[in-house]
Amino acid sequence: MAHNTLITRRFFGERIVRPVLTSLARLWSTIEVWHTHLRNRQGVESLLKMDDAILRDIGVTRDDVRWASRLPFNVSAGAALAQVTGRRCNRQRD
């Protein structure tokens, strides 16, 4: 009887528990990424409250900030804004 219990536990653990734990880990990872995107988005949107002269000093335009704040939620607005302004900065150097 003990042998059957061990086999049942092993089967149950491998077939059900491990996939559930894997799914929970992926879900947690997704939540962490979304939380980071939310914080980045809030930071980008706070730029809209700044004066145009300050935005120009940091190398962005109000249109850049508006564009980044309208990106889909699964895209990091802060990273996209940095990428756009970085490209513009590189073009000005050339």
N, CA, C and O of each residue as an XYZ file, in Angstrom:
376
protein
N       0.813     -1.188      0.000
C       0.000      0.000      0.000
C       0.862      1.259      0.000
O       0.521      2.240     -0.661
N       1.993      1.241      0.745
C       2.869      2.407      0.812
C       3.486      2.690     -0.554
O       3.692      3.848     -0.916
N       3.779      1.636     -1.310
C       4.371      1.797     -2.638
C       3.401      2.534     -3.564
O       3.807      3.432     -4.303
N       2.139      2.161     -3.525
C       1.137      2.837     -4.357
C       0.997      4.311     -3.979
O       0.823      5.162     -4.852
N       1.071      4.614     -2.691
C       0.976      6.004     -2.244
C       2.150      6.812     -2.773
O       1.968      7.943     -3.223
N       3.346      6.253     -2.726
C       4.535      6.929     -3.224
C       4.410      7.198     -4.726
O       4.743      8.286     -5.197
N       3.936      6.221     -5.461
C       3.751      6.392     -6.905
C       2.696      7.466     -7.171
O       2.877      8.296     -8.062
N       1.621      7.461     -6.428
C       0.560      8.452     -6.608
C       1.078      9.853     -6.307
O       0.789     10.791     -7.050
N       1.835     10.006     -5.232
C       2.384     11.318     -4.885
C       3.353     11.803     -5.951
O       3.319     12.969     -6.345
N       4.204     10.922     -6.410
C       5.172     11.293     -7.432
C       4.438     11.703     -8.714
O       4.774     12.720     -9.320
N       3.452     10.928     -9.123
C       2.681     11.229    -10.320
C       1.966     12.558    -10.151
O       1.994     13.406    -11.043
N       1.326     12.733     -9.002
C       0.570     13.949     -8.736
C       1.496     15.165     -8.749
O       1.165     16.201     -9.325
N       2.650     15.029     -8.112
C       3.609     16.126     -8.052
C       4.149     16.499     -9.415
O       4.274     17.683     -9.728
N       4.468     15.522    -10.222
C       5.048     15.800    -11.532
C       4.003     16.286    -12.523
O       4.294     17.140    -13.361
N       2.808     15.761    -12.437
C       1.775     16.084    -13.426
C       0.967     17.324    -13.102
O       0.463     17.984    -14.011
N       0.832     17.655    -11.829
C      -0.057     18.748    -11.465
C       0.674     19.871    -10.726
O       0.555     21.033    -11.113
N       1.408     19.555     -9.698
C       2.009     20.590     -8.863
C       3.072     21.377     -9.624
O       3.068     22.607     -9.581
N       3.967     20.704    -10.309
C       5.038     21.394    -11.020
C       4.495     22.352    -12.087
O       4.942     23.497    -12.145
N       3.551     21.929    -12.931
C       3.013     22.894    -13.907
C       2.295     24.079    -13.251
O       2.353     25.199    -13.756
N       1.625     23.829    -12.132
C       0.949     24.922    -11.431
C       1.983     25.912    -10.896
O       1.810     27.123    -11.030
N       3.049     25.403    -10.296
C       4.099     26.275     -9.775
C       4.785     27.044    -10.899
O       5.115     28.219    -10.737
N       4.998     26.396    -12.024
C       5.593     27.064    -13.180
C       4.689     28.183    -13.675
O       5.159     29.280    -13.977
N       3.399     27.908    -13.757
C       2.443     28.927    -14.193
C       2.396     30.100    -13.223
O       2.331     31.253    -13.647
N       2.429     29.817    -11.940
C       2.433     30.884    -10.934
C       3.695     31.733    -11.039
O       3.637     32.953    -10.888
N       4.827     31.099    -11.295
C       6.084     31.840    -11.447
C       6.021     32.753    -12.672
O       6.477     33.895    -12.616
N       5.465     32.261    -13.767
C       5.328     33.091    -14.969
C       4.373     34.252    -14.722
O       4.624     35.374    -15.160
N       3.283     33.980    -14.023
C       2.322     35.029    -13.698
C       2.988     36.110    -12.846
O       2.816     37.301    -13.105
N       3.743     35.696    -11.838
C       4.425     36.645    -10.973
C       5.423     37.486    -11.777
O       5.530     38.694    -11.565
N       6.134     36.863    -12.677
C       7.087     37.581    -13.522
C       6.378     38.619    -14.384
O       6.862     39.740    -14.534
N       5.236     38.248    -14.949
C       4.446     39.179    -15.766
C       3.963     40.352    -14.933
O       4.008     41.495    -15.388
N       3.504     40.084    -13.723
C       3.042     41.152    -12.834
C       4.185     42.105    -12.508
O       3.988     43.320    -12.476
N       5.373     41.569    -12.267
C       6.534     42.423    -11.987
C       6.864     43.319    -13.176
O       7.157     44.502    -13.000
N       6.817     42.765    -14.382
C       7.102     43.550    -15.582
C       6.051     44.646    -15.740
O       6.400     45.793    -16.019
N       4.792     44.321    -15.569
C       3.723     45.305    -15.705
C       3.843     46.403    -14.644
O       3.577     47.573    -14.918
N       4.241     46.018    -13.448
C       4.423     47.007    -12.393
C       5.547     47.974    -12.766
O       5.429     49.179    -12.547
N       6.623     47.452    -13.325
C       7.719     48.304    -13.790
C       7.243     49.227    -14.904
O       7.572     50.413    -14.908
N       6.477     48.698    -15.843
C       5.940     49.521    -16.930
C       5.019     50.606    -16.384
O       5.033     51.735    -16.876
N       4.227     50.277    -15.379
C       3.332     51.263    -14.775
C       4.131     52.394    -14.143
O       3.806     53.566    -14.334
N       5.174     52.053    -13.392
C       6.015     53.086    -12.771
C       6.688     53.941    -13.845
O       6.749     55.164    -13.714
N       7.198     53.302    -14.913
C       7.820     54.053    -16.002
C       6.805     54.986    -16.659
O       7.106     56.144    -16.950
N       5.612     54.469    -16.884
C       4.564     55.269    -17.530
C       4.214     56.485    -16.667
O       4.035     57.586    -17.188
N       4.118     56.288    -15.362
C       3.822     57.404    -14.469
C       4.938     58.440    -14.512
O       4.679     59.643    -14.464
N       6.180     57.968    -14.605
C       7.308     58.886    -14.718
C       7.271     59.672    -16.016
O       7.532     60.875    -16.027
N       6.949     58.996    -17.109
C       6.853     59.668    -18.406
C       5.721     60.688    -18.372
O       5.893     61.813    -18.841
N       4.581     60.316    -17.831
C       3.449     61.241    -17.780
C       3.728     62.444    -16.880
O       3.167     63.520    -17.089
N       4.590     62.266    -15.883
C       4.941     63.415    -15.033
C       5.757     64.440    -15.814
O       5.798     65.611    -15.436
N       6.405     64.016    -16.896
C       7.144     64.958    -17.738
C       6.218     65.978    -18.389
O       6.633     67.097    -18.693
N       4.958     65.589    -18.603
C       4.002     66.512    -19.223
C       3.733     67.735    -18.346
O       3.268     68.762    -18.841
N       4.015     67.634    -17.072
C       3.796     68.755    -16.154
C       4.952     69.758    -16.198
O       4.851     70.852    -15.641
N       6.049     69.382    -16.861
C       7.228     70.242    -16.896
C       7.126     71.290    -17.990
O       6.396     71.133    -18.969
N       7.867     72.344    -17.797
C       7.945     73.437    -18.753
C       8.676     72.965    -20.021
O       9.531     72.081    -19.961
N       8.330     73.562    -21.155
C       8.963     73.176    -22.422
C      10.472     73.382    -22.399
O      11.208     72.599    -23.000
N      10.944     74.416    -21.720
C      12.388     74.667    -21.637
C      13.101     73.533    -20.904
O      14.202     73.136    -21.287
N      12.478     73.020    -19.863
C      13.080     71.911    -19.108
C      13.084     70.654    -19.971
O      14.075     69.923    -20.003
N      11.985     70.404    -20.668
C      11.934     69.233    -21.558
C      13.017     69.332    -22.622
O      13.673     68.338    -22.934
N      13.209     70.518    -23.180
C      14.236     70.715    -24.198
C      15.622     70.445    -23.604
O      16.477     69.856    -24.266
N      15.844     70.874    -22.358
C      17.132     70.646    -21.692
C      17.439     69.163    -21.514
O      18.595     68.746    -21.592
N      16.398     68.370    -21.275
C      16.639     66.932    -21.103
C      16.542     66.166    -22.411
O      16.709     64.947    -22.440
N      16.267     66.895    -23.510
C      16.341     66.287    -24.835
C      15.071     65.644    -25.347
O      15.120     64.800    -26.242
N      13.935     66.032    -24.791
C      12.658     65.494    -25.284
C      11.726     66.638    -25.636
O      11.898     67.763    -25.168
N      10.756     66.343    -26.449
C       9.722     67.321    -26.755
C       8.420     66.861    -26.121
O       8.271     65.698    -25.748
N       7.494     67.777    -26.007
C       6.184     67.431    -25.451
C       5.492     66.373    -26.320
O       4.794     65.498    -25.807
N       5.692     66.464    -27.632
C       5.113     65.457    -28.533
C       5.713     64.075    -28.289
O       5.005     63.071    -28.353
N       7.027     64.019    -28.008
C       7.667     62.738    -27.675
C       7.014     62.119    -26.442
O       6.721     60.924    -26.406
N       6.798     62.950    -25.448
C       6.219     62.468    -24.192
C       4.788     61.999    -24.409
O       4.390     60.955    -23.893
N       4.018     62.761    -25.167
C       2.639     62.339    -25.460
C       2.634     61.018    -26.215
O       1.835     60.131    -25.918
N       3.533     60.888    -27.198
C       3.626     59.648    -27.973
C       3.927     58.467    -27.060
O       3.275     57.426    -27.147
N       4.916     58.629    -26.184
C       5.306     57.537    -25.290
C       4.187     57.177    -24.319
O       4.012     56.006    -23.983
N       3.435     58.166    -23.870
C       2.366     57.879    -22.904
C       1.179     57.171    -23.551
O       0.343     56.603    -22.848
N       1.094     57.197    -24.888
C      -0.008     56.512    -25.585
C       0.383     55.126    -26.097
O      -0.431     54.455    -26.732
N       1.596     54.693    -25.836
C       2.009     53.361    -26.278
C       1.214     52.284    -25.544
O       0.711     52.527    -24.447
N       1.095     51.100    -26.137
C       0.402     50.006    -25.435
C       1.062     49.728    -24.084
O       2.257     49.960    -23.901
N       0.275     49.236    -23.161
C       0.766     49.044    -21.793
C       1.910     48.040    -21.711
O       2.749     48.129    -20.815
N       1.950     47.085    -22.639
C       3.011     46.075    -22.556
C       4.348     46.594    -23.086
O       5.338     45.863    -23.093
N       4.380     47.852    -23.528
C       5.614     48.485    -23.988
C       6.067     49.458    -22.915
O       5.262     50.241    -22.410
N       7.335     49.422    -22.564
C       7.860     50.341    -21.567
C       7.963     51.740    -22.168
O       8.776     51.982    -23.060
N       7.139     52.654    -21.675
C       7.108     54.017    -22.203
C       8.442     54.719    -21.962
O       8.919     55.455    -22.825
N       9.036     54.498    -20.812
C      10.317     55.131    -20.498
C      11.423     54.657    -21.423
O      12.216     55.463    -21.909
N      11.481     53.357    -21.669
C      12.514     52.809    -22.560
C      12.302     53.285    -23.989
O      13.268     53.606    -24.681
N      11.051     53.335    -24.440
C      10.760     53.788    -25.803
C      11.126     55.261    -25.958
O      11.669     55.657    -26.989
N      10.840     56.066    -24.958
C      11.170     57.484    -25.010
C      12.691     57.669    -25.030
O      13.205     58.499    -25.781
N      13.396     56.913    -24.222
C      14.855     56.997    -24.200
C      15.449     56.581    -25.544
O      16.422     57.176    -26.009
N      14.868     55.570    -26.157
C      15.359     55.098    -27.444
C      15.158     56.163    -28.524
O      16.058     56.402    -29.328
N      14.000     56.795    -28.549
C      13.716     57.827    -29.546
C      14.639     59.021    -29.356
O      15.211     59.524    -30.324
N      14.787     59.473    -28.135
C      15.643     60.633    -27.889
C      17.113     60.287    -28.128
O      17.887     61.143    -28.559
N      17.500     59.053    -27.855
C      18.871     58.623    -28.136
C      19.172     58.643    -29.622
O      20.253     59.063    -30.035
N      18.223     58.191    -30.427
C      18.406     58.217    -31.887
C      18.531     59.653    -32.376
O      19.380     59.958    -33.215
N      17.688     60.531    -31.854
C      17.722     61.930    -32.268
C      19.074     62.550    -31.897
O      19.649     63.310    -32.675
N      19.563     62.225    -30.728
C      20.842     62.756    -30.255
C      21.985     62.259    -31.148
O      22.898     63.019    -31.470
N      21.933     60.996    -31.542
C      22.970     60.431    -32.416
C      22.944     61.078    -33.793
O      23.997     61.312    -34.385
N      21.746     61.372    -34.311
C      21.635     62.024    -35.615
C      22.201     63.427    -35.575
O      22.795     63.883    -36.553
N      22.028     64.122    -34.455
C      22.531     65.494    -34.343
C      24.061     65.510    -34.275
O      24.686     66.478    -34.709
N      24.666     64.458    -33.739
C      26.128     64.378    -33.662
C      26.756     64.148    -35.027
O      27.850     64.636    -35.312
N      26.044     63.392    -35.876
C      26.607     63.040    -37.195
C      26.658     64.179    -38.143
O      27.106     64.019    -39.278
